[in-house]
């Protein structure tokens, strides 16, 4: 049997030793990576029905990853983990077949191997349901050792880069993504039960729109066509409302060419819902009912822990006017949308210069932005900088300036105000909604204004979409749409401080060539060296 040779840069003696074990299985006529294996039970089924299976002396077949092997001479215990949980397995000389005992005794089986076990179920003296192995087979040889079983992955960056390892060794990570999946299922159940239809709209678009963001650009070779990864599905979903689908929703990816932070990832999941004959107040009621139902389904109640805070999801949620929140911030100053820029700039500068809780860098950045923004933009800037972080309990911020809402219908009696709200929870925006603009002439004019702003240097504006205007010319009923950040909702319901904690494979910066082996990998190798 030839000695295995390294073919990845970090292959070491421990990894090569495991490859040698795989070669030994092959030399014995056994496949270390079998094609098929059929378990009869999962671990949670054995735990739930262990007493009945024990009394019936039933033989079961289970499969999963071997973890925490405890050797005791001619016997051993190990935990086998499958997708539902863990079950204990007992290996005993004279009970397990010769090949199975050799896997254990000669250390061919390692922690991390995928194994199959067949045998009866019994309860140990300590009361733990256990499978007595009569046959034991390696189904897939693990050639790379797992991190220290007691500490998991301590390197946070490595947890994101190698999520597959994080899922193996970190119970909390597995539970987080189970909750996320259950959360999405609960959302679908809620909307489906109310007559909404789930749809899919294009990810690649000739004209991007539906949000103020920079897109990713690509090119279709066969059509010789520049395309954009969508920043939002909004304009296509509203086309469906024009087409006669009065209740539609989509849960899918959006892509925005922006920075990365604990609350932002360039690829993220949004849900958008559109309801004909609703206005934005109806969408407030819809989202309250939706979030209350989902929270109850996932947590069993209406309260969740968010860091050191308790968030209450029971409706109704608080409502606060955007301009009132900034007016209070300014000590009751008389401000209004559309005022001359100089007035608002002076108020903003005075506030920013007086804030003691800002770093010099943050203060300089805020003052620089104030110098270039319009009156309405400054009001929103002050809200985002000083009010938003304080909104821990669910709060609707309502009635944004019309000038900053190119897809929103204005209030009938207050034309400077857009019928729009954003929902803030945990100090971050969770949802955005408005009464949809359905006047084609006004929509065209707003698109043209956005194009002018882009020509003046603002990259985060809407594009002209003449086809969408044409769709509105056929007539769109009164409609309200809302978007909910699925990743951020998952953060709240799982008490996860970073968006990367709830995205299975977040985008990461490339590591530099020749980077040292991570702390977790090194410690894992040392632990296994000691054991072998």
N, C-alpha and C positions, 0 to 999 in steps of 0.2 A: 504494500500500500504506500503510495507516494505521499510525501509530506505536503500539506496545504501551503500555498504561498499567498502572501498578502496581495490584494488587488485594490483596496481602498487606502487612502493616505494614513488613516489612524489605526489600521489593523495591527494588533499586538499579539503577544504570546497567548493571552487568554482567549482572544477571539479565534486565533488559529487552532488552539487546542479544541475548541468547540467544533470547528470545521473538521478536525481529525476524528471527532466522535461521530459526525455524520458520515464520514468515509468508512468508519468501522461498521456502521449499520449496513451500508451498501455492500461491503465485503462479506457480510454475513447473510447476504441475500435479502435484506430488508430495505424498504424505501423510507428514507428519513423525511420525505415530503409526500405523504400519501395522497391519492386522488379523491378519496371519498371515505366518509365515516358517518354513521347515522345514530346519533344519541336517541334514546327512548324518553329521557326525562331531562329537564333543566334543574339547576340547583334549587331554585325556589319551589319547584314542584316537589322535590324530595323533602325539603324542610317542611312544607305545608302538609304533606301526606306521609311523613316518615313513619308515624306510628302504625298506620294501616299497612304500609309496605313491609315493615318489620314483621308484623304478625302474620302476613301472608307469605313470608320468606321469599319475596319477589326478587328477581334478578333485574338489575337496571343497567343501562349503559349511559354514561355521561362523557362529555368532552369539554375541554377548556384549557386554560393556562395553569401550569403547576407553579404554585407560589409557596413560600415559607416551608421548605422541606425540613423536617425534624427527624434526624437519624437516631436510632436506638439499637445498634447492633444488628440483629437479624430482623428488625422491624423498623417501620418509619410511618410517620403521619405527614401528609401535606395537604394544603388547601388548593382546591381546583376552582378556578374562577371562570364562569361563562358569562354570557351577556346579562343574566338575571341576578347574579350574586355569586356566593361561594359555598362549596360543600367540602367537608373533610373526607379524605381518603386514607385508608389504612392499608399498608403493605406489610405482609407477614410471610416469612419463609415457610413453605409447606402449604400455604394457601394460595398465594399468587403463583402463576405459571413460571417455569424456569426462566424464560426470556424476560418476563416482567421483573423478576427478582434480580436478574443480572443488570438490568437498566439502573436499578437502585444501588445495588451493592458495589458495582464497578463504576459508579458515578457517571454513567453515560447520560442519565437524565439530569438536567440542570434546571434550576429555577428559571422560569420563563418559557420552557418547552410547552408546546401544545400537545396534550396527551389525551388518549381515550382509555376509559376504565370500564370494566364490566364486573359485576358481582352483586351480592345481596346487600341490603341496607340493615344497619343495626344502630342501637343507641349506646354510646360509651358510658362508663361509670359516672362521668361528669355531665351526662345528659345530652351530649351533642350527637345529632344525626350524622351518620358516617357511612360511606360506602366501603365495604371490605373487598379489596381488589382481588379478583381471581384471574383476570387478564389485564395487562397494562401494556400499552403501545405508545410510542412516540409518533405523533401524527405530523408534526412540523417542528424540526429542530431549531431552537433559538441559538444563533451563533454570536449574538451580541448581548452581554450581561445587562440586566436591569439595574437601575440605581438602588441605593440602600433602601431596603424595604421599610425601614422605620422612619425615614425622613423624606422619601420621595424625591422629586426634583426641587432642589433648593434654588437653583438658578432660574429666575423668573423668565428671562429671555429664552432659555432653553426649553422651558415649558411650552412657549408659543411656537418655537421653531420645530420642535419634535412633539407635536400634540399627541401622536400615537403613543409615545412613552408616558406622557402625562396622564393619558386615559388609563393606561395599565396600572400605574402606581398611585394615583391620587383619587381617593373616593369622592372628594368634593367636586373635582372636575367632572367625573362621570355623572354625578347627581345634577350638576349645573346644566349639562346638555340634555339630560333626560327631562328636566323641568322646562327647558327651552322648547323642546319638541312637544311636550304636553301643552305648553302655553299656546303655540301656534295651532295645535289641533283644537284647543278650546275656542280660539278666535274663529276658526273656520266653522265650528259647530254653532257658535252664537249667530254668525251672519247667515249661514245656510238655513238655519231654523227661521229666520226672519225674511226669507225670500230673496236674499242676495245671490247673485250668480258669480262664481269665480271665473276669471278670464286671464288670458295672457296677451300682452302687447309687446311690440318689438323692443329688443335690447339694442339693436343697431338702428340708428335713425339718421335720415338725411338732414333733418332740421331738429336740433335738440331744443327742449323747452320744458316748462313746468316748474322751474326753480331758478334762482339766481346763483349760478355756480359755473365753474370752468369744467369743460368736458374733456374726456380722453378722445383722441382722434385716431381713426384707423382708415384703411383703404381696401376696397374690394377690387381685386385684380381683374376678375372676369368682366365686371361691369365698368371698370376704370372709374370707380365712384368713391369719393371721400365720404366717410360715415363717422358718426359719433356714437360712443357708448352712452346710453341714456342717462341723464341726470335725474329724470323723473318720468313716470308713465302718464302723467296727468292729461296731456292733450289728446292722447289716444283713447283714454278711458272716457273722456267727455265726448269724443266722436261716437262712442258706443251709446251714450245717452241720447245723442242726436238720432242714432239709428233705431231707437225704441227700447233699449234695455234700461229700464228705470232704476234698477238696483244692481250695481256691479262692484266688484272689488278684485284687487290683485295683491298678492304677497310675493315679492320678488326682489331681485337685486337692482340697486342703483349704483352709478359710478361717478365720482366727482374727483377731479384732479386738484386735490387740496391737501393740506397738511395732515399729519397723523398726531393724535393726542389720546388721552384716556377716554375721550368721548367721540372721536372721529377716526374712521377708517375709510380709505378711498373706495372700497367696495363694501357696501352695507345693505341691509335688508329693510325695506319699507313696505307697509301696507297702505294702499290708498282705497278709499271707499267713496262711491258717488251715488247720491240718492236724488232722484227727480222729485220735484215739488217740496223739497226741504229748503230752509235757509240755514244760516250758521247757528242760530239758536237751537234748531232741531238737531244739528250735529253735536252740540254740547250734550244734549240729553242722550244721544246715541252712544257717545264715547264714555259717558258716566256709567251707563248700563253695561257696556262692553267690558270696561276695565274692572268694574265691580264683580261681574260674573267670572271673568278670567282669574282674578285674584282669589276668589272663593274656590274655584276649581283647583288651583295650583297650591294654595297655602291652607285651605280649609277655613279661612276667615277673611276679613277686610283690612287687616293690619300686617305690615311687613317691616322687618328690620332693615334699615339702610344706614350702615356704619353705626354711629352712636345715636341715630334718630329712629323714631317709629313713625312710619307713614300710614295714614288712614285713607283707604281707598273707598270707603262707604260714601255714596252720593248723598246730597249734592256737593259739588265742588265750589270753592270760593270764586267769585268773579271780580275783576279789578280792571278799570280802564287804563290803558297804557299811558295816556297823557296825564291822568290823575296820579299814577304812581310816580311819574317824573316830577310833577308839580309838587307833590309832598316832599320829594327828595330835595327840591329847591326851596323848601320852606314856604310853600304856598305862592310862589311867584306866578304872575299872570303869563302863561305861555299858551300858544295855540299852534296848530298845524298851519304851515304856509306863511308864517311870519318872516320878516326880513332876516337874513342870515346873521347880520351883525348883532342883533339883539340876543339871539340864542347862543351865539359864540361867546359873548361876554358872560352870560350866566354860567355856561358850561365851564369856561376857563376858571371862573371864581370857585366853582364847586370842586373841580379837579385839584386846583392849587391848595385848597383847604383840607383835602382828605389826608389824614395821617396814616391810614392803613394801606397806602400805595408805596411801592418802591419808586426810587427816582427813575428807573428805566420805564416802569409802567406809566408813571405820570408823564414823562416826555413823549411816550408813544401816544397816549390819549390826547395830549395837547396838539400833537402833530396831526392826528385825525380830525380833531375839531376844526383846525384851520382850513381843511379842504372840503368839509361836508356841508350840505344844505341844512336849513333849519330842521326839517323833518328827520333827516339822517342823524343829526346831533341828538334829537330827542330819543331816538331808538338806541343810539350809542350809549347814552347815559343810563337808559334802562338796562341794557345788556351788561354794562360795566358794574353798576351799583345795586340794581334791584333784583335782577335774575338770580344771583347767587343766594339770595335770602328766601327764595320761594321753595321751601321744603315740602310743605303740604300741597296737594293738588290745587292748582290755581289757574283759572282762565284769565289771561291777559287779552282784553278785547279792544276792538276799534282802533286799528292801525291807521297811519296816514295814507290817504288814497294815492299819493304820489309814489309810494314805494310798493304798491300792490297792483301790478299790471294785469293780473288775471281775475281781479276781484270786483264784485259789484259794489258800488258806493251806497251809503245810507241814503234813503229817499229824501229825508228832511235835513241831513247834514252832509252835503256833497263832498266836503273835505275829508270825510271819514270812510274808510273801507270796512265792510262787514266781514271782518277777519278776527280770528282768535288763535292764540297759541296756548297750549297747555304745558305748564311747568310743574315738574315734580322732582324733588331731590336736588333743587338748584340747577336743573337743566331742562331744555326744551324736549318734550316728549311727542307733541302732536301739533299740527298746523292745519287750520281749516278756514273756509270762507264760503260766503254765498258767491256762486260762480258768475262771472261776467258773461252774459249771453247776447249782448248787443254787438252785431258784427262790425258796425261802423266805429263804435267806440273801441272795440278790441283792435281793429286795424290801426287806429290812431295811437293807441298805447304801444303797440308793437313798433310803430315808426319812432316813437319817442325813445324806446329802448335801443333801437338801432343808432339813433343820434348819440345816446349816452355811450354806446360802445365805441363809436367813432371818436369820441372825446377821451377815450382811454379806460373806461370802466369795462373790465373783462367779464364781470359777473352780472350780465343782463340777459334778458330774453332775446331770442332771434325772431326775425320776421317769419311767420308760418302762414303763407297765403292759403294753403289747403285747409288749415284749421279755420281760418276766417270764412272760407267757402262753406265749410261744414256748418258753421253758425248761421250762415245765410239760409240754410234749409230749416232752421228753427230748433233751438234747444230749450226744453222746458225749464222753468225755475229749478235750480239745482244747487245742492251744497255738496262739497267734497271735503274729505279730511284725510290726512296722512299721519300715520303713527310709526315712529321708529321702533322696529321690532327688537333690534339689538339693545337699545336703551331700556325698553320695557323689560327685557330679559335681565339686564343689569339690576333693575329695581327689585324684581321678584326673586332674584337669587343672591342679593346682597353682594354683588360683584363690583369692585371699585373701578375697573377698567373695561372698556368695550372689547379689548382683546381677550378678556376672560370668558366672553360669551360668543365669540366667533371661533369656530373650530380651527381655521387656518388663516389667521390675520396676516396682512402684508407686512413684511419685515425688511429692513435694510440688509443688503448683502454683507456677510462677514468678510473681513479682509483675508486674503489668501495667507495661509500659514498661521492662522489664529490658533492659540493654544487649546488643548483639550479642556473642556469645561470642568469645573469643580465636581459636578455630579458624576461625570464619566470617570474621572480619575479616582474618586472615592469608591465607585462601584468596582473598578478594577482591583483596587487594593483589598476590598472586602472579599472578593472572590479569590484572590491570591491566598488570603489567609485561610479560606475554606478548602483550598485544593492543595 
